[in-house]
Amino acid sequence: VRHFGRLLDIPGYQIVRDLDRTEALPGNCFLLPASSFLYLTG
């Protein structure tokens, strides 16, 4: 998430907050839906 934050020049937490159906996992890991992941990776 932080990696994507640097790429998009916005805070990672903002990406997580704006994504729909994002599940926060223990250890501050995030499981993103496939569609959202593809959106982030372009």
PDB file of N, CA, C, O and CB in Angstrom:
ATOM      1  N   VAL A   1       0.842  -1.201   0.000  1.00  0.00           N
ATOM      2  CA  VAL A   1       0.000   0.000   0.000  1.00  0.00           C
ATOM      3  C   VAL A   1       0.879   1.255   0.000  1.00  0.00           C
ATOM      4  O   VAL A   1       0.612   2.202  -0.739  1.00  0.00           O
ATOM      5  CB  VAL A   1      -0.953   0.004   1.231  1.00  0.00           C
ATOM      6  N   ARG A   2       1.901   1.258   0.810  1.00  0.00           N
ATOM      7  CA  ARG A   2       2.803   2.411   0.837  1.00  0.00           C
ATOM      8  C   ARG A   2       3.491   2.583  -0.512  1.00  0.00           C
ATOM      9  O   ARG A   2       3.723   3.704  -0.964  1.00  0.00           O
ATOM     10  CB  ARG A   2       3.852   2.252   1.953  1.00  0.00           C
ATOM     11  N   HIS A   3       3.814   1.457  -1.151  1.00  0.00           N
ATOM     12  CA  HIS A   3       4.447   1.500  -2.467  1.00  0.00           C
ATOM     13  C   HIS A   3       3.533   2.191  -3.462  1.00  0.00           C
ATOM     14  O   HIS A   3       3.979   3.052  -4.221  1.00  0.00           O
ATOM     15  CB  HIS A   3       4.795   0.082  -2.954  1.00  0.00           C
ATOM     16  N   PHE A   4       2.254   1.821  -3.466  1.00  0.00           N
ATOM     17  CA  PHE A   4       1.280   2.457  -4.349  1.00  0.00           C
ATOM     18  C   PHE A   4       1.115   3.928  -3.990  1.00  0.00           C
ATOM     19  O   PHE A   4       0.919   4.766  -4.870  1.00  0.00           O
ATOM     20  CB  PHE A   4      -0.075   1.736  -4.270  1.00  0.00           C
ATOM     21  N   GLY A   5       1.194   4.241  -2.711  1.00  0.00           N
ATOM     22  CA  GLY A   5       1.068   5.623  -2.263  1.00  0.00           C
ATOM     23  C   GLY A   5       2.168   6.501  -2.849  1.00  0.00           C
ATOM     24  O   GLY A   5       1.924   7.636  -3.259  1.00  0.00           O
ATOM     25  N   ARG A   6       3.396   5.951  -2.883  1.00  0.00           N
ATOM     26  CA  ARG A   6       4.499   6.714  -3.463  1.00  0.00           C
ATOM     27  C   ARG A   6       4.325   6.859  -4.966  1.00  0.00           C
ATOM     28  O   ARG A   6       4.608   7.916  -5.529  1.00  0.00           O
ATOM     29  CB  ARG A   6       5.839   6.044  -3.150  1.00  0.00           C
ATOM     30  N   LEU A   7       3.857   5.793  -5.619  1.00  0.00           N
ATOM     31  CA  LEU A   7       3.668   5.845  -7.069  1.00  0.00           C
ATOM     32  C   LEU A   7       2.623   6.880  -7.455  1.00  0.00           C
ATOM     33  O   LEU A   7       2.792   7.619  -8.426  1.00  0.00           O
ATOM     34  CB  LEU A   7       3.262   4.474  -7.601  1.00  0.00           C
ATOM     35  N   LEU A   8       1.546   6.924  -6.686  1.00  0.00           N
ATOM     36  CA  LEU A   8       0.447   7.830  -7.014  1.00  0.00           C
ATOM     37  C   LEU A   8       0.613   9.191  -6.342  1.00  0.00           C
ATOM     38  O   LEU A   8      -0.208  10.090  -6.521  1.00  0.00           O
ATOM     39  CB  LEU A   8      -0.881   7.210  -6.603  1.00  0.00           C
ATOM     40  N   ASP A   9       1.708   9.328  -5.554  1.00  0.00           N
ATOM     41  CA  ASP A   9       2.016  10.583  -4.885  1.00  0.00           C
ATOM     42  C   ASP A   9       0.931  10.987  -3.898  1.00  0.00           C
ATOM     43  O   ASP A   9       0.687  12.177  -3.699  1.00  0.00           O
ATOM     44  CB  ASP A   9       2.213  11.677  -5.904  1.00  0.00           C
ATOM     45  N   ILE A  10       0.277  10.008  -3.278  1.00  0.00           N
ATOM     46  CA  ILE A  10      -0.694  10.275  -2.219  1.00  0.00           C
ATOM     47  C   ILE A  10      -0.489   9.268  -1.105  1.00  0.00           C
ATOM     48  O   ILE A  10       0.021   8.174  -1.348  1.00  0.00           O
ATOM     49  CB  ILE A  10      -2.152  10.215  -2.758  1.00  0.00           C
ATOM     50  N   PRO A  11      -0.881   9.620   0.122  1.00  0.00           N
ATOM     51  CA  PRO A  11      -0.707   8.724   1.265  1.00  0.00           C
ATOM     52  C   PRO A  11      -1.399   7.383   1.058  1.00  0.00           C
ATOM     53  O   PRO A  11      -2.508   7.326   0.527  1.00  0.00           O
ATOM     54  CB  PRO A  11      -1.236   9.380   2.524  1.00  0.00           C
ATOM     55  N   GLY A  12      -0.736   6.299   1.481  1.00  0.00           N
ATOM     56  CA  GLY A  12      -1.311   4.971   1.332  1.00  0.00           C
ATOM     57  C   GLY A  12      -2.622   4.817   2.065  1.00  0.00           C
ATOM     58  O   GLY A  12      -3.530   4.139   1.585  1.00  0.00           O
ATOM     59  N   TYR A  13      -2.731   5.442   3.233  1.00  0.00           N
ATOM     60  CA  TYR A  13      -3.961   5.305   4.018  1.00  0.00           C
ATOM     61  C   TYR A  13      -5.145   5.897   3.264  1.00  0.00           C
ATOM     62  O   TYR A  13      -6.274   5.428   3.413  1.00  0.00           O
ATOM     63  CB  TYR A  13      -3.809   5.990   5.390  1.00  0.00           C
ATOM     64  N   GLN A  14      -4.893   6.927   2.454  1.00  0.00           N
ATOM     65  CA  GLN A  14      -5.974   7.536   1.678  1.00  0.00           C
ATOM     66  C   GLN A  14      -6.482   6.557   0.619  1.00  0.00           C
ATOM     67  O   GLN A  14      -7.684   6.460   0.375  1.00  0.00           O
ATOM     68  CB  GLN A  14      -5.496   8.849   1.013  1.00  0.00           C
ATOM     69  N   ILE A  15      -5.549   5.832  -0.007  1.00  0.00           N
ATOM     70  CA  ILE A  15      -5.935   4.822  -0.989  1.00  0.00           C
ATOM     71  C   ILE A  15      -6.812   3.769  -0.334  1.00  0.00           C
ATOM     72  O   ILE A  15      -7.868   3.408  -0.854  1.00  0.00           O
ATOM     73  CB  ILE A  15      -4.692   4.169  -1.622  1.00  0.00           C
ATOM     74  N   VAL A  16      -6.359   3.278   0.820  1.00  0.00           N
ATOM     75  CA  VAL A  16      -7.098   2.245   1.533  1.00  0.00           C
ATOM     76  C   VAL A  16      -8.477   2.744   1.935  1.00  0.00           C
ATOM     77  O   VAL A  16      -9.467   2.020   1.829  1.00  0.00           O
ATOM     78  CB  VAL A  16      -6.322   1.789   2.766  1.00  0.00           C
ATOM     79  N   ARG A  17      -8.531   3.985   2.395  1.00  0.00           N
ATOM     80  CA  ARG A  17      -9.790   4.555   2.851  1.00  0.00           C
ATOM     81  C   ARG A  17     -10.763   4.716   1.686  1.00  0.00           C
ATOM     82  O   ARG A  17     -11.964   4.498   1.844  1.00  0.00           O
ATOM     83  CB  ARG A  17      -9.549   5.905   3.535  1.00  0.00           C
ATOM     84  N   ASP A  18     -10.246   5.097   0.514  1.00  0.00           N
ATOM     85  CA  ASP A  18     -11.109   5.368  -0.628  1.00  0.00           C
ATOM     86  C   ASP A  18     -11.544   4.097  -1.359  1.00  0.00           C
ATOM     87  O   ASP A  18     -12.536   4.111  -2.088  1.00  0.00           O
ATOM     88  CB  ASP A  18     -10.402   6.286  -1.588  1.00  0.00           C
ATOM     89  N   LEU A  19     -10.809   3.003  -1.167  1.00  0.00           N
ATOM     90  CA  LEU A  19     -11.180   1.760  -1.836  1.00  0.00           C
ATOM     91  C   LEU A  19     -12.394   1.126  -1.175  1.00  0.00           C
ATOM     92  O   LEU A  19     -12.553   1.188   0.045  1.00  0.00           O
ATOM     93  CB  LEU A  19     -10.010   0.780  -1.831  1.00  0.00           C
ATOM     94  N   ASP A  20     -13.242   0.521  -1.984  1.00  0.00           N
ATOM     95  CA  ASP A  20     -14.429  -0.152  -1.463  1.00  0.00           C
ATOM     96  C   ASP A  20     -14.103  -1.591  -1.100  1.00  0.00           C
ATOM     97  O   ASP A  20     -13.308  -2.246  -1.774  1.00  0.00           O
ATOM     98  CB  ASP A  20     -15.576  -0.105  -2.486  1.00  0.00           C
ATOM     99  N   ARG A  21     -14.721  -2.075  -0.035  1.00  0.00           N
ATOM    100  CA  ARG A  21     -14.583  -3.470   0.395  1.00  0.00           C
ATOM    101  C   ARG A  21     -13.128  -3.854   0.645  1.00  0.00           C
ATOM    102  O   ARG A  21     -12.712  -4.969   0.333  1.00  0.00           O
ATOM    103  CB  ARG A  21     -15.185  -4.399  -0.647  1.00  0.00           C
ATOM    104  N   THR A  22     -12.360  -2.926   1.208  1.00  0.00           N
ATOM    105  CA  THR A  22     -10.981  -3.232   1.568  1.00  0.00           C
ATOM    106  C   THR A  22     -10.951  -3.827   2.969  1.00  0.00           C
ATOM    107  O   THR A  22     -11.511  -3.257   3.906  1.00  0.00           O
ATOM    108  CB  THR A  22     -10.088  -1.965   1.487  1.00  0.00           C
ATOM    109  N   GLU A  23     -10.299  -4.966   3.107  1.00  0.00           N
ATOM    110  CA  GLU A  23     -10.264  -5.643   4.398  1.00  0.00           C
ATOM    111  C   GLU A  23      -8.908  -5.442   5.065  1.00  0.00           C
ATOM    112  O   GLU A  23      -7.873  -5.801   4.505  1.00  0.00           O
ATOM    113  CB  GLU A  23     -10.563  -7.141   4.232  1.00  0.00           C
ATOM    114  N   ALA A  24      -8.923  -4.867   6.263  1.00  0.00           N
ATOM    115  CA  ALA A  24      -7.691  -4.689   7.023  1.00  0.00           C
ATOM    116  C   ALA A  24      -7.339  -5.995   7.736  1.00  0.00           C
ATOM    117  O   ALA A  24      -8.175  -6.569   8.434  1.00  0.00           O
ATOM    118  CB  ALA A  24      -7.833  -3.526   8.044  1.00  0.00           C
ATOM    119  N   LEU A  25      -6.116  -6.457   7.561  1.00  0.00           N
ATOM    120  CA  LEU A  25      -5.667  -7.703   8.174  1.00  0.00           C
ATOM    121  C   LEU A  25      -4.652  -7.400   9.273  1.00  0.00           C
ATOM    122  O   LEU A  25      -4.043  -6.330   9.274  1.00  0.00           O
ATOM    123  CB  LEU A  25      -5.054  -8.649   7.112  1.00  0.00           C
ATOM    124  N   PRO A  26      -4.463  -8.332  10.208  1.00  0.00           N
ATOM    125  CA  PRO A  26      -3.478  -8.166  11.281  1.00  0.00           C
ATOM    126  C   PRO A  26      -2.097  -7.848  10.723  1.00  0.00           C
ATOM    127  O   PRO A  26      -1.712  -8.384   9.684  1.00  0.00           O
ATOM    128  CB  PRO A  26      -3.412  -9.428  12.141  1.00  0.00           C
ATOM    129  N   GLY A  27      -1.346  -6.980  11.401  1.00  0.00           N
ATOM    130  CA  GLY A  27      -0.016  -6.614  10.942  1.00  0.00           C
ATOM    131  C   GLY A  27      -0.066  -5.507   9.912  1.00  0.00           C
ATOM    132  O   GLY A  27       0.896  -5.293   9.175  1.00  0.00           O
ATOM    133  N   ASN A  28      -1.197  -4.793   9.857  1.00  0.00           N
ATOM    134  CA  ASN A  28      -1.345  -3.675   8.928  1.00  0.00           C
ATOM    135  C   ASN A  28      -1.202  -4.108   7.470  1.00  0.00           C
ATOM    136  O   ASN A  28      -0.776  -3.323   6.623  1.00  0.00           O
ATOM    137  CB  ASN A  28      -0.323  -2.604   9.243  1.00  0.00           C
ATOM    138  N   CYS A  29      -1.558  -5.357   7.185  1.00  0.00           N
ATOM    139  CA  CYS A  29      -1.574  -5.831   5.804  1.00  0.00           C
ATOM    140  C   CYS A  29      -2.981  -5.620   5.252  1.00  0.00           C
ATOM    141  O   CYS A  29      -3.965  -5.689   5.989  1.00  0.00           O
ATOM    142  CB  CYS A  29      -1.144  -7.342   5.710  1.00  0.00           C
ATOM    143  N   PHE A  30      -3.064  -5.368   3.970  1.00  0.00           N
ATOM    144  CA  PHE A  30      -4.371  -5.091   3.387  1.00  0.00           C
ATOM    145  C   PHE A  30      -4.656  -6.037   2.230  1.00  0.00           C
ATOM    146  O   PHE A  30      -3.822  -6.229   1.345  1.00  0.00           O
ATOM    147  CB  PHE A  30      -4.451  -3.638   2.916  1.00  0.00           C
ATOM    148  N   LEU A  31      -5.850  -6.626   2.252  1.00  0.00           N
ATOM    149  CA  LEU A  31      -6.264  -7.500   1.170  1.00  0.00           C
ATOM    150  C   LEU A  31      -7.186  -6.713   0.251  1.00  0.00           C
ATOM    151  O   LEU A  31      -8.321  -6.403   0.615  1.00  0.00           O
ATOM    152  CB  LEU A  31      -6.965  -8.783   1.712  1.00  0.00           C
ATOM    153  N   LEU A  32      -6.698  -6.393  -0.934  1.00  0.00           N
ATOM    154  CA  LEU A  32      -7.480  -5.595  -1.868  1.00  0.00           C
ATOM    155  C   LEU A  32      -8.225  -6.496  -2.838  1.00  0.00           C
ATOM    156  O   LEU A  32      -7.702  -7.523  -3.269  1.00  0.00           O
ATOM    157  CB  LEU A  32      -6.580  -4.619  -2.631  1.00  0.00           C
ATOM    158  N   PRO A  33      -9.444  -6.111  -3.179  1.00  0.00           N
ATOM    159  CA  PRO A  33     -10.188  -6.838  -4.211  1.00  0.00           C
ATOM    160  C   PRO A  33      -9.398  -6.846  -5.508  1.00  0.00           C
ATOM    161  O   PRO A  33      -8.636  -5.918  -5.774  1.00  0.00           O
ATOM    162  CB  PRO A  33     -11.583  -6.209  -4.434  1.00  0.00           C
ATOM    163  N   ALA A  34      -9.571  -7.882  -6.314  1.00  0.00           N
ATOM    164  CA  ALA A  34      -8.808  -8.030  -7.550  1.00  0.00           C
ATOM    165  C   ALA A  34      -8.982  -6.815  -8.457  1.00  0.00           C
ATOM    166  O   ALA A  34      -8.013  -6.346  -9.054  1.00  0.00           O
ATOM    167  CB  ALA A  34      -9.234  -9.299  -8.287  1.00  0.00           C
ATOM    168  N   SER A  35     -10.198  -6.306  -8.564  1.00  0.00           N
ATOM    169  CA  SER A  35     -10.469  -5.167  -9.432  1.00  0.00           C
ATOM    170  C   SER A  35      -9.714  -3.931  -8.960  1.00  0.00           C
ATOM    171  O   SER A  35      -9.178  -3.179  -9.774  1.00  0.00           O
ATOM    172  CB  SER A  35     -11.970  -4.882  -9.484  1.00  0.00           C
ATOM    173  N   SER A  36      -9.672  -3.719  -7.651  1.00  0.00           N
ATOM    174  CA  SER A  36      -8.971  -2.564  -7.099  1.00  0.00           C
ATOM    175  C   SER A  36      -7.469  -2.710  -7.292  1.00  0.00           C
ATOM    176  O   SER A  36      -6.780  -1.735  -7.592  1.00  0.00           O
ATOM    177  CB  SER A  36      -9.303  -2.390  -5.610  1.00  0.00           C
ATOM    178  N   PHE A  37      -6.962  -3.923  -7.120  1.00  0.00           N
ATOM    179  CA  PHE A  37      -5.534  -4.173  -7.299  1.00  0.00           C
ATOM    180  C   PHE A  37      -5.126  -3.892  -8.740  1.00  0.00           C
ATOM    181  O   PHE A  37      -4.096  -3.267  -8.993  1.00  0.00           O
ATOM    182  CB  PHE A  37      -5.183  -5.623  -6.914  1.00  0.00           C
ATOM    183  N   LEU A  38      -5.939  -4.360  -9.678  1.00  0.00           N
ATOM    184  CA  LEU A  38      -5.654  -4.116 -11.087  1.00  0.00           C
ATOM    185  C   LEU A  38      -5.713  -2.629 -11.396  1.00  0.00           C
ATOM    186  O   LEU A  38      -4.955  -2.134 -12.230  1.00  0.00           O
ATOM    187  CB  LEU A  38      -6.639  -4.882 -11.976  1.00  0.00           C
ATOM    188  N   TYR A  39      -6.606  -1.917 -10.727  1.00  0.00           N
ATOM    189  CA  TYR A  39      -6.715  -0.469 -10.917  1.00  0.00           C
ATOM    190  C   TYR A  39      -5.441   0.227 -10.439  1.00  0.00           C
ATOM    191  O   TYR A  39      -4.934   1.136 -11.096  1.00  0.00           O
ATOM    192  CB  TYR A  39      -7.945   0.088 -10.165  1.00  0.00           C
ATOM    193  N   LEU A  40      -4.934  -0.211  -9.290  1.00  0.00           N
ATOM    194  CA  LEU A  40      -3.732   0.396  -8.735  1.00  0.00           C
ATOM    195  C   LEU A  40      -2.513   0.097  -9.597  1.00  0.00           C
ATOM    196  O   LEU A  40      -1.652   0.957  -9.781  1.00  0.00           O
ATOM    197  CB  LEU A  40      -3.499  -0.094  -7.313  1.00  0.00           C
ATOM    198  N   THR A  41      -2.439  -1.126 -10.126  1.00  0.00           N
ATOM    199  CA  THR A  41      -1.279  -1.522 -10.910  1.00  0.00           C
ATOM    200  C   THR A  41      -1.397  -1.066 -12.356  1.00  0.00           C
ATOM    201  O   THR A  41      -0.425  -1.119 -13.111  1.00  0.00           O
ATOM    202  CB  THR A  41      -1.098  -3.025 -10.855  1.00  0.00           C
ATOM    203  N   GLY A  42      -2.586  -0.618 -12.741  1.00  0.00           N
ATOM    204  CA  GLY A  42      -2.789  -0.143 -14.103  1.00  0.00           C
ATOM    205  C   GLY A  42      -2.818  -1.291 -15.081  1.00  0.00           C
ATOM    206  O   GLY A  42      -2.981  -1.075 -16.282  1.00  0.00           O
TER     207      GLY A  42
END
